[in-house]
Amino acid sequence: MSKLVLVPTPIGNLEDITLRALRVLKECDFILAEDTRQGRKLLQHFSIDNQLVSYRMDNEHKVVSSLVKRVSSSECVAMITDAGTPGISDPGFLLVRECLKESIDVECLPGATAFVPALVVSGLPCEKFVFEGFLPHKKGRETRFKAIASETRTVVLYESPHRLLKTLEQLQTFCGAERPCSVSRELSKLFEETVRGSVAEVLDHFKHHDIKGEFVIVIGPNP
């Protein structure tokens, strides 16, 4: 029976890959990769010699049908993204949906993802939370901030370095300067950092420090 296996890859520290993930990457028929160059670096580090096939967010609608056919004719196909778990703010959902329509078995291995450690170390309530991923850049952005402002559960966002200050400024506008907030960057890497405080305090910190790496923002619930 054909099977698609989603394989989480390290978000920074290469030691975070699992033994099971390495076995699947070695034994599968071929590997779908968000960026074959990044995928090749990972495989080379672990001495894995397997075929990589490009599957990116910007080409997935064009290639998904042909890939489903290729998966259906294979025993096992693995999918990786540049970092973390496929499908979480990364390519994966569309292929999973189409494979399931064709009765292809889909499996997701447990492993690295950025929002879980950021949420846990934030010190904010994590028994109930909302994951927003990346907010829209233009259309619908203000609507999302209004929803976050009234949300009674902790909210988790992803953000890039060049948009961090703008997002924190908008959180201050819509949620208030005193709303509890935590921002983590470079998770699992050498310069991992988590800044906690009010939105205003966190914003002030990053106004006076270098903004590098990928960021996870955690916003406390509306009291």
N, C-alpha and C positions, 0 to 999 in steps of 0.2 A: 504493500500500500504506500502511496506517495505521502511525503510528509514535509512540511515547511517548519523549520525550527528558528525562532527568533533568539539570537544570542547576544546578551548584553556584553559590552566591552568596557574597559576601564575609562573612567572620566578624567583620569590623570595618572594615578599610580598604577603601573602595569601589574603589580602584585595583586590587584583586586580582581583579576580574572579568575574564574573557577576552573578546577580540574575537568569538570564536566564540559564546560564551554570549549576548552582546548581539545578534548576528545572529539566533540561534534565537528569542530572546524577541520580536524584532521580527516575524519571518516566520511563526511558528507560528499555528495557528488560534485557540487560546486558551491560557491559562496556569493550571495548578492551583497554588494557593498555600496554605501552612500557615496564614498569617495575611494576609488580603487587605489589611489596613491597612499592614502592613510591606511587602508586595509592591508596593503602590501607591507607597510612598515610593521604593523602588528604581527602579521604572519611571519615575517622574517625574524622578528625578535624571539618568537617562540619556535623557530625552525619548522614552520608548517609550509608545505608546498602544495597549494591547491589553487584551482582556477577562481578568479574573481570576475564577477559580472556587474557592470554599473547599474545601480538602481537609485536614482536621485529624486528629490521632491519635484524638481522642474521637468523631469521626463517621465514620471511614473504613469501619468494618464496615457502617454503614447505607447509605453512598452508593457503595461500590465497584462494585456491579453496574451501577448507572445510569451511572457514570463510564466503565466499560469499554465500554458500548454507545456512549457519546458519543465516546470515543477511536476506536473501531472505525469510526465514520462520518466521521472527520476525517482529513485528510492528515497533519498533524503537531500534536501537543500537547506542550507543555513543562510540567515540574513544578519548582517551587522550594519551599524551606523558608525559615524566617526567616534562617538563616545556615548555610553549609557545604553538604555534599553530601546530597541527599535519601536517606533510607534508613539513614543512619548516626546512630543514636539519634534519629531523626526519622521522620515518616511517609514511606512510599514502598514498603516491602517488599510489603505486601499488594496494592497496585495493580500492581506489577511482576509478581508471581506470577500474578495473574488475567489480566493482559494476555498473558503468555506462554502461558497455557492456551488463549487464543483466537487464538493465532498472530499476535499483534500484535508488530511489531518494537519492541524496547526498546533504547535507547542511553543511555549515561551519559557526559557530558562530563567531562574532567579538570578539577580546580579546587580551590577552597579547602576545607579540612577542618581541624579543630583538632588532632586527635591526632597527625598526622604531624610538624608543626613542634615540638610539645611533646616528642615522643619523641626527635627528632634533637638538639635543644638540651639534653636532659637530661644527656647525657654517659654514659648507661647503655647497655648492649649493645642494639642494635636490629636485629641480623641475624635474630633470632627474638623475637617478642613476641606477647602475648595482649591483645586489646582487649575489655574488659569493659563499656564504655559506662557507664551509670548503674547502680549496685548497687540491688537491691530495698531498700525502706525498712524492711520488717518480715520477712515470710515469706521464708525462704531466705537472709537477709542473713548470718547467722553461718556458714552453709555456704560461701558465697562467700569469706568472709575466710579460712576454713580452707584452701580451695583455693589462694588467693593466697599464703598462707604457705608452702605446699609447692611452688609453681610454680617450675620451673627456667628459665623464660623471663621476660623483662621484661614487666610488666603495666601496662596503661594504663587509667585510669578517667576518667570525667567526673564532676564534682561541682558542686553549686550552692553559693553563698556561705553560706547559712544551715545547711548540713550539713557544711561543710568540716572544722571542728574535730572534730566527732563522728567523721567518717570517719578522720581522722588519728589520733585517740585509739584507735580500734579497730584500725587498722593497727599501731600500737605494741603493743597487747595481743597480737595474733595473730602478727605478723611479727617483733616485737622492736624495741627502741628504736634499735638500730644498723643496721637494714636501710637500704640506700641508697635515697634518695627524691628526687624533683624535682617541684615544683609550678609550673605556668605559669598565668598569668591575663592577661586582656585581650590575647590574642595579636593581633598586627597593628595594635593601637590605640596611642594616644599614651602610655598608662601601662603598656605591656607589661612584665611582670616574670616572671622565673623564679628560684625559690629552690631551691637544691640543698644536700644534706647528708644526714644520717641522718634517719629518721622523727622522732626526738626533737627534732633541731635545727630541722627544718622546722615542726613543731608549735609549738615555742617561738616561732619567728618570727611566725607568724600569730596567736598569742595576744596579741602586743604590737603588732600593726599592724591597720589597717582591712582588713576582708575585703569586697572589692567585685569585681564582675565574674564571669565564668564561669571555672571552673577545670578544668585537666587535671592529674591526678596520675599520675606514672610511678614504679613501684616496681621496684627492682632484683631480679634473680632470687635464689632461695634458693641459697646457695653449696654 
